[in-house]
Amino acid sequence: MAMREVTERDIRASFVNCTKGEAKRLAVPKDLAALPWEDLDFLGWRDPGAPERAYLVTESGDGFVGVALRLASPHAGHVRRSMCSLCLTMHTGDGVSLMTARRAGKSGQQGNSVGAYICTDLACSLYLRGKKEVGLGGRLHESLTLEEQIERTAGNLAGFLDKVVA
């Protein structure tokens, strides 16, 4: 279920919850050709110039769907364990963040948004495959196969995107 390689043009055209002008100005990863596409179920990245912004692009039908996200302010001063609602990876500290997406269309223009707790670095695909380490207790042992875990993550992502587009 690897994601097919996406171009900057595809990325900018995919966004459903921001204006064309906003999509034109957002920071796209510079190293698209170097990404491990065979290990990615979706493309997610943080904006290096605006750390409270993140973006997520995934395949949908014959095209791509992208959403602009905002990270909630972290809770400083205490160690906590949190689970990503997409890949179910456990993180300590600020490894999981509440990310909100403005809803698409008129609802979003009225200020409505949806949120989910997601790996702060948006590296869910790499955690699932063991390509990126979380640390002790990060990935719980499951009886599901990797393919089933990938399917579950894709389903969780689709559920979140359905709420953005609805």
N, CA, C and O atoms as a DFTB+ gen file, in Angstrom:
664 C
 N C O
     1  1       0.825      -1.212       0.000
     2  2       0.000       0.000       0.000
     3  2       0.851       1.250       0.000
     4  3       0.423       2.286       0.510
     5  1       2.035       1.180      -0.554
     6  2       2.910       2.343      -0.576
     7  2       2.274       3.475      -1.379
     8  3       1.566       3.251      -2.361
     9  1       2.545       4.671      -0.936
    10  2       2.036       5.851      -1.626
    11  2       2.858       6.076      -2.888
    12  3       4.074       5.884      -2.893
    13  1       2.183       6.484      -3.954
    14  2       2.953       6.808      -5.151
    15  2       3.568       8.191      -4.989
    16  3       3.048       9.047      -4.273
    17  1       4.679       8.381      -5.668
    18  2       5.423       9.635      -5.535
    19  2       4.542      10.802      -5.960
    20  3       3.778      10.704      -6.921
    21  1       4.659      11.888      -5.242
    22  2       3.836      13.067      -5.482
    23  2       4.758      14.243      -5.825
    24  3       5.856      14.363      -5.282
    25  1       4.299      15.096      -6.722
    26  2       5.083      16.269      -7.121
    27  2       4.616      17.494      -6.335
    28  3       3.571      17.469      -5.686
    29  1       5.399      18.551      -6.405
    30  2       5.008      19.796      -5.747
    31  2       3.689      20.303      -6.315
    32  3       2.846      20.804      -5.572
    33  1       3.507      20.180      -7.610
    34  2       2.260      20.616      -8.246
    35  2       1.074      19.809      -7.708
    36  3       0.020      20.368      -7.405
    37  1       1.258      18.466      -7.591
    38  2       0.200      17.608      -7.038
    39  2      -0.145      18.042      -5.615
    40  3      -1.316      18.121      -5.243
    41  1       0.889      18.320      -4.829
    42  2       0.686      18.712      -3.433
    43  2      -0.147      19.979      -3.365
    44  3      -1.166      20.025      -2.676
    45  1       0.283      20.995      -4.074
    46  2      -0.413      22.294      -3.997
    47  2      -1.860      22.201      -4.483
    48  3      -2.727      22.910      -3.973
    49  1      -2.128      21.338      -5.457
    50  2      -3.489      21.193      -5.996
    51  2      -4.382      20.323      -5.109
    52  3      -5.598      20.297      -5.301
    53  1      -3.800      19.613      -4.145
    54  2      -4.558      18.622      -3.381
    55  2      -5.318      19.185      -2.178
    56  3      -6.220      18.521      -1.668
    57  1      -4.984      20.367      -1.720
    58  2      -5.529      20.859      -0.454
    59  2      -7.012      21.186      -0.540
    60  3      -7.463      21.901      -1.436
    61  1      -7.762      20.638       0.425
    62  2      -9.215      20.811       0.448
    63  2      -9.670      21.828       1.485
    64  3     -10.829      22.244       1.473
    65  1      -8.779      22.233       2.381
    66  2      -9.226      23.105       3.473
    67  2      -8.438      24.409       3.559
    68  3      -8.319      24.995       4.635
    69  1      -7.899      24.864       2.426
    70  2      -7.286      26.186       2.392
    71  2      -7.482      26.761       0.989
    72  3      -7.818      26.039       0.050
    73  1      -7.267      28.057       0.867
    74  2      -7.455      28.709      -0.428
    75  2      -6.311      28.350      -1.372
    76  3      -5.266      27.862      -0.940
    77  1      -6.517      28.596      -2.661
    78  2      -5.451      28.353      -3.641
    79  2      -4.233      29.210      -3.314
    80  3      -3.098      28.769      -3.493
    81  1      -4.459      30.417      -2.842
    82  2      -3.347      31.304      -2.472
    83  2      -2.560      30.743      -1.297
    84  3      -1.330      30.766      -1.301
    85  1      -3.272      30.238      -0.288
    86  2      -2.591      29.624       0.859
    87  2      -1.808      28.397       0.422
    88  3      -0.675      28.193       0.858
    89  1      -2.413      27.570      -0.448
    90  2      -1.733      26.366      -0.934
    91  2      -0.492      26.735      -1.747
    92  3       0.514      26.027      -1.700
    93  1      -0.560      27.830      -2.483
    94  2       0.577      28.270      -3.300
    95  2       1.739      28.733      -2.419
    96  3       2.901      28.583      -2.798
    97  1       1.436      29.293      -1.252
    98  2       2.469      29.853      -0.367
    99  2       3.027      28.864       0.652
   100  3       4.082      29.124       1.230
   101  1       2.360      27.747       0.887
   102  2       2.824      26.851       1.950
   103  2       4.158      26.193       1.609
   104  3       4.493      26.011       0.439
   105  1       4.900      25.846       2.630
   106  2       6.230      25.251       2.470
   107  2       6.109      23.773       2.133
   108  3       5.604      22.987       2.935
   109  1       6.571      23.397       0.953
   110  2       6.552      22.010       0.489
   111  2       7.928      21.405       0.784
   112  3       8.939      22.097       0.659
   113  1       7.986      20.125       1.174
   114  2       9.296      19.514       1.423
   115  2      10.211      19.647       0.202
   116  3       9.785      19.432      -0.932
   117  1      11.454      19.998       0.449
   118  2      12.416      20.216      -0.644
   119  2      12.961      18.907      -1.205
   120  3      13.421      18.866      -2.346
   121  1      12.913      17.845      -0.418
   122  2      13.553      16.585      -0.786
   123  2      12.551      15.522      -1.248
   124  3      12.705      14.351      -0.903
   125  1      11.544      15.900      -2.009
   126  2      10.498      14.948      -2.413
   127  2      11.073      13.712      -3.106
   128  3      10.633      12.595      -2.833
   129  1      12.035      13.895      -3.986
   130  2      12.591      12.759      -4.736
   131  2      13.348      11.796      -3.824
   132  3      13.478      10.616      -4.152
   133  1      13.848      12.276      -2.690
   134  2      14.652      11.441      -1.795
   135  2      13.822      10.720      -0.730
   136  3      14.372       9.940       0.047
   137  1      12.527      10.962      -0.681
   138  2      11.697      10.345       0.360
   139  2      11.526       8.848       0.105
   140  3      11.537       8.413      -1.047
   141  1      11.369       8.057       1.167
   142  2      11.191       6.602       1.020
   143  2       9.744       6.253       0.665
   144  3       9.013       5.722       1.501
   145  1       9.331       6.546      -0.560
   146  2       7.932       6.403      -0.972
   147  2       7.396       5.002      -0.727
   148  3       6.218       4.843      -0.406
   149  1       8.243       3.976      -0.872
   150  2       7.784       2.599      -0.675
   151  2       7.404       2.323       0.782
   152  3       6.732       1.332       1.070
   153  1       7.832       3.198       1.706
   154  2       7.517       3.037       3.124
   155  2       6.478       4.043       3.623
   156  3       6.177       4.066       4.816
   157  1       5.931       4.863       2.748
   158  2       4.984       5.896       3.172
   159  2       3.559       5.536       2.757
   160  3       3.301       5.138       1.621
   161  1       2.652       5.687       3.705
   162  2       1.229       5.513       3.431
   163  2       0.587       6.868       3.161
   164  3      -0.468       6.946       2.533
   165  1       1.221       7.926       3.632
   166  2       0.822       9.299       3.361
   167  2       2.057      10.165       3.537
   168  3       3.036       9.749       4.157
   169  1       2.007      11.361       2.992
   170  2       3.100      12.323       3.148
   171  2       2.679      13.340       4.205
   172  3       1.646      13.994       4.067
   173  1       3.462      13.467       5.233
   174  2       3.182      14.443       6.276
   175  2       4.446      15.195       6.610
   176  3       5.528      14.610       6.659
   177  1       4.317      16.513       6.845
   178  2       5.490      17.307       7.201
   179  2       5.084      18.541       7.986
   180  3       3.951      19.015       7.912
   181  1       6.050      19.039       8.740
   182  2       5.887      20.275       9.511
   183  2       6.487      21.414       8.705
   184  3       7.427      21.206       7.938
   185  1       5.957      22.601       8.870
   186  2       6.470      23.788       8.195
   187  2       7.674      24.296       8.978
   188  3       7.517      24.716      10.124
   189  1       8.879      24.271       8.390
   190  2      10.063      24.709       9.130
   191  2      10.021      26.180       9.525
   192  3      10.651      26.566      10.510
   193  1       9.300      27.002       8.786
   194  2       9.205      28.423       9.105
   195  2       8.085      28.762      10.071
   196  3       8.045      29.871      10.604
   197  1       7.184      27.834      10.302
   198  2       6.040      28.053      11.194
   199  2       5.751      26.734      11.896
   200  3       4.901      25.969      11.441
   201  1       6.449      26.451      13.005
   202  2       6.356      25.145      13.654
   203  2       4.961      24.723      14.113
   204  3       4.741      23.544      14.390
   205  1       4.026      25.649      14.197
   206  2       2.673      25.273      14.603
   207  2       1.844      24.778      13.421
   208  3       0.683      24.406      13.589
   209  1       2.440      24.773      12.220
   210  2       1.723      24.311      11.030
   211  2       2.285      22.979      10.552
   212  3       3.487      22.720      10.617
   213  1       1.363      22.143      10.068
   214  2       1.754      20.849       9.504
   215  2       0.818      20.570       8.327
   216  3      -0.252      21.166       8.200
   217  1       1.253      19.654       7.483
   218  2       0.481      19.335       6.292
   219  2       0.492      17.826       6.077
   220  3       1.447      17.135       6.434
   221  1      -0.582      17.339       5.491
   222  2      -0.722      15.911       5.251
   223  2      -1.353      15.732       3.878
   224  3      -2.369      16.356       3.572
   225  1      -0.746      14.870       3.041
   226  2      -1.279      14.579       1.709
   227  2      -1.348      13.064       1.565
   228  3      -0.400      12.359       1.911
   229  1      -2.469      12.567       1.055
   230  2      -2.636      11.131       0.849
   231  2      -3.340      10.892      -0.480
   232  3      -3.963      11.795      -1.038
   233  1      -3.232       9.674      -0.973
   234  2      -3.913       9.319      -2.205
   235  2      -5.403       9.136      -1.942
   236  3      -5.819       8.664      -0.884
   237  1      -6.185       9.525      -2.933
   238  2      -7.629       9.349      -2.849
   239  2      -8.143       9.155      -4.268
   240  3      -8.098      10.077      -5.083
   241  1      -8.626       7.967      -4.558
   242  2      -9.067       7.677      -5.921
   243  2      -7.888       7.785      -6.869
   244  3      -6.845       7.168      -6.652
   245  1      -8.059       8.577      -7.927
   246  2      -6.986       8.778      -8.901
   247  2      -6.087       9.958      -8.556
   248  3      -5.087      10.196      -9.234
   249  1      -6.433      10.694      -7.516
   250  2      -5.676      11.893      -7.176
   251  2      -5.170      11.882      -5.757
   252  3      -4.916      10.828      -5.173
   253  1      -5.029      13.081      -5.208
   254  2      -4.516      13.259      -3.855
   255  2      -5.436      14.194      -3.087
   256  3      -6.095      15.055      -3.669
   257  1      -5.471      14.011      -1.756
   258  2      -6.192      14.912      -0.863
   259  2      -5.184      15.422       0.151
   260  3      -4.474      14.642       0.786
   261  1      -5.128      16.736       0.297
   262  2      -4.231      17.344       1.265
   263  2      -5.006      18.175       2.269
   264  3      -6.024      18.782       1.937
   265  1      -4.510      18.198       3.509
   266  2      -5.116      19.040       4.535
   267  2      -4.028      19.819       5.260
   268  3      -2.950      19.302       5.554
   269  1      -4.344      21.061       5.536
   270  2      -3.472      21.911       6.347
   271  2      -3.880      21.712       7.804
   272  3      -5.066      21.723       8.132
   273  1      -2.893      21.533       8.666
   274  2      -3.132      21.263      10.083
   275  2      -2.481      22.325      10.950
   276  3      -1.512      22.965      10.543
   277  1      -3.014      22.504      12.135
   278  2      -2.409      23.364      13.152
   279  2      -2.162      22.517      14.379
   280  3      -3.000      21.701      14.764
   281  1      -1.003      22.715      14.995
   282  2      -0.679      22.006      16.226
   283  2      -1.130      22.850      17.407
   284  3      -0.896      24.058      17.447
   285  1      -1.774      22.205      18.361
   286  2      -2.159      22.885      19.592
   287  2      -0.898      23.160      20.396
   288  3       0.109      22.472      20.231
   289  1      -0.948      24.143      21.248
   290  2       0.195      24.455      22.105
   291  2       0.504      23.277      23.003
   292  3      -0.405      22.700      23.600
   293  1       1.782      22.905      23.111
   294  2       2.138      21.769      23.969
   295  2       1.950      22.107      25.443
   296  3       2.018      23.267      25.848
   297  1       1.713      21.065      26.232
   298  2       1.604      21.226      27.675
   299  2       3.005      21.102      28.255
   300  3       3.558      20.004      28.315
   301  1       3.567      22.192      28.673
   302  2       4.942      22.164      29.179
   303  2       4.976      21.731      30.640
   304  3       4.006      21.885      31.383
   305  1       6.128      21.184      31.024
   306  2       6.365      20.952      32.440
   307  2       6.056      19.573      32.968
   308  3       6.388      19.287      34.118
   309  1       5.436      18.698      32.190
   310  2       5.187      17.365      32.716
   311  2       5.336      16.317      31.609
   312  3       5.045      16.566      30.439
   313  1       5.793      15.160      32.020
   314  2       5.971      14.064      31.079
   315  2       4.665      13.289      31.018
   316  3       4.072      12.945      32.041
   317  1       4.246      13.031      29.821
   318  2       3.015      12.271      29.644
   319  2       3.217      11.276      28.518
   320  3       4.108      11.434      27.683
   321  1       2.390      10.264      28.505
   322  2       2.389       9.297      27.400
   323  2       1.100       9.500      26.630
   324  3       0.019       9.605      27.210
   325  1       1.229       9.552      25.329
   326  2       0.061       9.738      24.478
   327  2       0.142       8.782      23.303
   328  3       1.222       8.340      22.912
   329  1      -1.029       8.469      22.745
   330  2      -1.094       7.551      21.613
   331  2      -1.600       8.286      20.381
   332  3      -2.566       9.046      20.452
   333  1      -0.945       8.054      19.262
   334  2      -1.379       8.601      17.979
   335  2      -2.689       7.918      17.584
   336  3      -2.801       6.695      17.657
   337  1      -3.669       8.703      17.169
   338  2      -4.956       8.135      16.783
   339  2      -4.929       7.518      15.382
   340  3      -5.881       6.843      14.991
   341  1      -3.857       7.739      14.626
   342  2      -3.751       7.134      13.298
   343  2      -3.056       5.786      13.363
   344  3      -3.624       4.772      12.959
   345  1      -1.801       5.769      13.880
   346  2      -0.998       4.533      13.838
   347  2      -0.942       3.800      15.174
   348  3      -0.386       2.704      15.254
   349  1      -1.510       4.392      16.224
   350  2      -1.549       3.815      17.572
   351  2      -0.162       3.628      18.194
   352  3       0.039       2.722      19.003
   353  1       0.790       4.480      17.819
   354  2       2.114       4.479      18.426
   355  2       2.067       5.321      19.695
   356  3       1.501       6.414      19.705
   357  1       2.668       4.802      20.767
   358  2       2.761       5.527      22.039
   359  2       4.020       6.389      22.029
   360  3       5.079       5.949      21.581
   361  1       3.898       7.612      22.521
   362  2       5.032       8.527      22.639
   363  2       5.021       9.144      24.028
   364  3       3.965       9.268      24.649
   365  1       6.185       9.527      24.512
   366  2       6.271      10.321      25.729
   367  2       6.512      11.769      25.335
   368  3       6.872      12.062      24.195
   369  1       6.314      12.662      26.279
   370  2       6.571      14.082      26.034
   371  2       5.705      14.634      24.928
   372  3       4.491      14.426      24.909
   373  1       6.341      15.346      23.995
   374  2       5.590      15.995      22.928
   375  2       5.595      15.192      21.629
   376  3       5.501      15.771      20.547
   377  1       5.704      13.869      21.722
   378  2       5.725      13.003      20.541
   379  2       4.393      12.886      19.835
   380  3       4.342      12.487      18.671
   381  1       3.303      13.232      20.527
   382  2       1.965      13.265      19.932
   383  2       1.402      14.650      20.192
   384  3       1.516      15.180      21.297
   385  1       0.794      15.233      19.168
   386  2       0.211      16.565      19.303
   387  2      -1.229      16.553      18.812
   388  3      -1.589      15.802      17.905
   389  1      -2.040      17.396      19.427
   390  2      -3.382      17.612      18.915
   391  2      -3.221      18.479      17.668
   392  3      -2.723      19.602      17.738
   393  1      -3.652      17.939      16.527
   394  2      -3.593      18.680      15.272
   395  2      -5.009      18.923      14.814
   396  3      -5.828      18.005      14.771
   397  1      -5.293      20.157      14.472
   398  2      -6.625      20.518      14.020
   399  2      -6.569      20.924      12.555
   400  3      -5.583      21.489      12.082
   401  1      -7.641      20.624      11.861
   402  2      -7.770      20.988      10.453
   403  2      -9.065      21.756      10.277
   404  3     -10.129      21.330      10.726
   405  1      -8.953      22.887       9.621
   406  2     -10.155      23.638       9.277
   407  2     -10.969      22.768       8.334
   408  3     -10.415      22.156       7.421
   409  1     -12.287      22.706       8.548
   410  2     -13.144      21.915       7.661
   411  2     -13.137      22.538       6.269
   412  3     -12.931      23.742       6.115
   413  1     -13.361      21.715       5.274
   414  2     -13.428      22.184       3.892
   415  2     -14.727      22.957       3.674
   416  3     -15.714      22.734       4.376
   417  1     -14.722      23.853       2.710
   418  2     -15.928      24.551       2.275
   419  2     -16.449      25.592       3.251
   420  3     -15.710      26.182       4.040
   421  1     -17.757      25.790       3.160
   422  2     -18.428      26.836       3.937
   423  2     -18.260      26.635       5.448
   424  3     -18.094      27.600       6.195
   425  1     -18.305      25.379       5.886
   426  2     -18.149      25.085       7.305
   427  2     -16.803      25.593       7.825
   428  3     -16.731      26.178       8.906
   429  1     -15.750      25.370       7.059
   430  2     -14.429      25.849       7.452
   431  2     -14.329      27.366       7.419
   432  3     -13.652      27.970       8.251
   433  1     -15.007      27.980       6.450
   434  2     -15.013      29.444       6.360
   435  2     -15.709      30.058       7.565
   436  3     -15.447      31.205       7.927
   437  1     -16.597      29.284       8.184
   438  2     -17.288      29.759       9.385
   439  2     -16.490      29.470      10.649
   440  3     -16.947      29.759      11.755
   441  1     -15.288      28.894      10.488
   442  2     -14.415      28.664      11.630
   443  2     -14.486      27.270      12.235
   444  3     -13.880      27.027      13.278
   445  1     -15.208      26.354      11.611
   446  2     -15.321      24.996      12.152
   447  2     -14.090      24.164      11.808
   448  3     -13.547      24.257      10.707
   449  1     -13.666      23.361      12.758
   450  2     -12.496      22.515      12.543
   451  2     -12.694      21.171      13.237
   452  3     -13.597      21.002      14.056
   453  1     -11.828      20.221      12.890
   454  2     -11.809      18.908      13.535
   455  2     -10.380      18.649      13.975
   456  3      -9.439      19.216      13.419
   457  1     -10.220      17.794      14.972
   458  2      -8.881      17.529      15.470
   459  2      -8.643      16.059      15.732
   460  3      -9.574      15.267      15.873
   461  1      -7.361      15.716      15.793
   462  2      -6.949      14.357      16.119
   463  2      -5.568      14.415      16.756
   464  3      -4.775      15.311      16.468
   465  1      -5.291      13.450      17.621
   466  2      -3.955      13.324      18.196
   467  2      -3.116      12.498      17.233
   468  3      -3.416      11.334      16.968
   469  1      -2.049      13.120      16.708
   470  2      -1.228      12.516      15.657
   471  2       0.245      12.637      16.045
   472  3       0.638      13.584      16.727
   473  1       1.062      11.666      15.604
   474  2       2.510      11.751      15.826
   475  2       2.978      13.142      15.396
   476  3       2.718      13.565      14.270
   477  1       3.660      13.846      16.281
   478  2       4.060      15.217      16.029
   479  2       4.902      15.349      14.771
   480  3       4.807      16.355      14.067
   481  1       5.722      14.353      14.479
   482  2       6.569      14.413      13.282
   483  2       5.894      13.808      12.057
   484  3       6.501      13.755      10.987
   485  1       4.647      13.350      12.190
   486  2       3.858      12.776      11.107
   487  2       4.550      11.585      10.430
   488  3       4.361      11.349       9.236
   489  1       5.343      10.848      11.190
   490  2       6.101       9.710      10.652
   491  2       5.425       8.374      10.950
   492  3       6.107       7.363      11.114
   493  1       4.107       8.358      11.023
   494  2       3.351       7.149      11.354
   495  2       3.786       5.945      10.524
   496  3       3.998       4.861      11.068
   497  1       3.917       6.128       9.218
   498  2       4.284       5.026       8.324
   499  2       5.619       4.404       8.725
   500  3       5.772       3.183       8.685
   501  1       6.574       5.231       9.106
   502  2       7.903       4.738       9.461
   503  2       7.888       4.041      10.821
   504  3       8.618       3.070      11.020
   505  1       7.073       4.518      11.754
   506  2       6.941       3.838      13.050
   507  2       6.325       2.457      12.858
   508  3       6.786       1.482      13.451
   509  1       5.274       2.372      12.023
   510  2       4.623       1.087      11.774
   511  2       5.606       0.047      11.256
   512  3       5.574      -1.114      11.663
   513  1       6.469       0.475      10.363
   514  2       7.384      -0.443       9.689
   515  2       8.689      -0.653      10.449
   516  3       9.550      -1.407       9.996
   517  1       8.847       0.008      11.608
   518  2      10.077      -0.131      12.378
   519  2      11.257       0.600      11.756
   520  3      12.405       0.321      12.103
   521  1      10.995       1.533      10.842
   522  2      12.060       2.299      10.184
   523  2      12.481       3.498      11.026
   524  3      13.530       4.099      10.792
   525  1      11.654       3.835      12.000
   526  2      11.952       4.932      12.923
   527  2      11.595       4.452      14.319
   528  3      10.498       3.943      14.546
   529  1      12.522       4.614      15.252
   530  2      12.334       4.126      16.619
   531  2      11.667       5.179      17.493
   532  3      11.928       6.375      17.360
   533  1      10.816       4.719      18.373
   534  2      10.133       5.583      19.327
   535  2      10.819       5.527      20.682
   536  3      10.920       6.537      21.379
   537  1      11.283       4.358      21.048
   538  2      11.836       4.150      22.373
   539  2      11.041       3.079      23.081
   540  3      10.156       2.458      22.492
   541  1      11.351       2.865      24.326
   542  2      10.738       1.809      25.117
   543  2       9.216       1.967      25.161
   544  3       8.702       3.024      25.526
   545  1       8.513       0.911      24.788
   546  2       7.050       0.907      24.871
   547  2       6.353       1.678      23.779
   548  3       5.138       1.865      23.851
   549  1       7.072       2.137      22.767
   550  2       6.468       2.964      21.729
   551  2       5.500       2.220      20.843
   552  3       4.406       2.714      20.571
   553  1       5.879       1.044      20.389
   554  2       4.989       0.234      19.565
   555  2       4.635      -1.000      20.363
   556  3       5.499      -1.822      20.668
   557  1       3.387      -1.129      20.694
   558  2       2.923      -2.283      21.435
   559  2       2.912      -3.505      20.511
   560  3       2.632      -3.382      19.318
   561  1       3.214      -4.671      21.061
   562  2       3.160      -5.894      20.265
   563  2       1.700      -6.173      19.923
   564  3       0.829      -6.134      20.792
   565  1       1.446      -6.453      18.654
   566  2       0.089      -6.745      18.209
   567  2       0.067      -8.063      17.457
   568  3       1.077      -8.488      16.895
   569  1      -1.080      -8.698      17.451
   570  2      -1.233      -9.933      16.691
   571  2      -1.555      -9.637      15.225
   572  3      -1.531     -10.547      14.396
   573  1      -1.852      -8.391      14.899
   574  2      -2.134      -8.011      13.513
   575  2      -0.850      -8.050      12.697
   576  3       0.232      -7.767      13.211
   577  1      -0.976      -8.401      11.429
   578  2       0.177      -8.348      10.535
   579  2       0.483      -6.884      10.211
   580  3      -0.334      -6.001      10.474
   581  1       1.646      -6.637       9.647
   582  2       2.000      -5.278       9.239
   583  2       0.977      -4.745       8.245
   584  3       0.570      -3.587       8.334
   585  1       0.561      -5.580       7.304
   586  2      -0.420      -5.148       6.311
   587  2      -1.737      -4.744       6.982
   588  3      -2.361      -3.758       6.590
   589  1      -2.151      -5.506       7.988
   590  2      -3.383      -5.164       8.711
   591  2      -3.221      -3.873       9.501
   592  3      -4.163      -3.086       9.592
   593  1      -2.047      -3.642      10.071
   594  2      -1.783      -2.401      10.798
   595  2      -1.786      -1.212       9.829
   596  3      -2.290      -0.138      10.157
   597  1      -1.222      -1.414       8.642
   598  2      -1.217      -0.353       7.626
   599  2      -2.641      -0.050       7.191
   600  3      -3.016       1.113       7.048
   601  1      -3.444      -1.105       6.979
   602  2      -4.856      -0.915       6.613
   603  2      -5.612      -0.150       7.697
   604  3      -6.407       0.740       7.398
   605  1      -5.359      -0.501       8.955
   606  2      -6.030       0.181      10.065
   607  2      -5.636       1.660      10.083
   608  3      -6.490       2.528      10.260
   609  1      -4.349       1.944       9.900
   610  2      -3.882       3.328       9.888
   611  2      -4.526       4.091       8.736
   612  3      -4.961       5.229       8.909
   613  1      -4.589       3.466       7.559
   614  2      -5.234       4.102       6.401
   615  2      -6.704       4.371       6.692
   616  3      -7.230       5.419       6.315
   617  1      -7.367       3.437       7.355
   618  2      -8.771       3.629       7.730
   619  2      -8.950       4.751       8.735
   620  3      -9.895       5.533       8.636
   621  1      -8.041       4.834       9.708
   622  2      -8.098       5.917      10.698
   623  2      -7.887       7.272      10.022
   624  3      -8.561       8.250      10.347
   625  1      -6.937       7.318       9.073
   626  2      -6.684       8.559       8.338
   627  2      -7.897       8.925       7.493
   628  3      -8.305      10.086       7.464
   629  1      -8.476       7.941       6.802
   630  2      -9.658       8.198       5.971
   631  2     -10.819       8.736       6.824
   632  3     -11.544       9.632       6.390
   633  1     -10.991       8.194       8.025
   634  2     -12.031       8.677       8.928
   635  2     -11.817      10.124       9.315
   636  3     -12.767      10.906       9.360
   637  1     -10.560      10.491       9.598
   638  2     -10.245      11.881       9.934
   639  2     -10.516      12.788       8.724
   640  3     -11.137      13.840       8.866
   641  1     -10.053      12.383       7.545
   642  2     -10.252      13.191       6.340
   643  2     -11.733      13.334       5.993
   644  3     -12.161      14.384       5.514
   645  1     -12.512      12.283       6.233
   646  2     -13.956      12.380       6.002
   647  2     -14.572      13.483       6.850
   648  3     -15.482      14.178       6.400
   649  1     -14.083      13.645       8.069
   650  2     -14.603      14.702       8.955
   651  2     -14.195      16.083       8.449
   652  3     -14.941      17.049       8.612
   653  1     -13.004      16.182       7.830
   654  2     -12.549      17.464       7.292
   655  2     -13.387      17.847       6.089
   656  3     -13.789      19.003       5.953
   657  1     -13.652      16.893       5.223
   658  2     -14.350      17.154       3.967
   659  2     -15.857      17.266       4.161
   660  3     -16.522      17.948       3.381
   661  1     -16.409      16.616       5.180
   662  2     -17.871      16.588       5.400
   663  2     -18.464      17.972       5.565
   664  3     -19.673      18.108       5.756
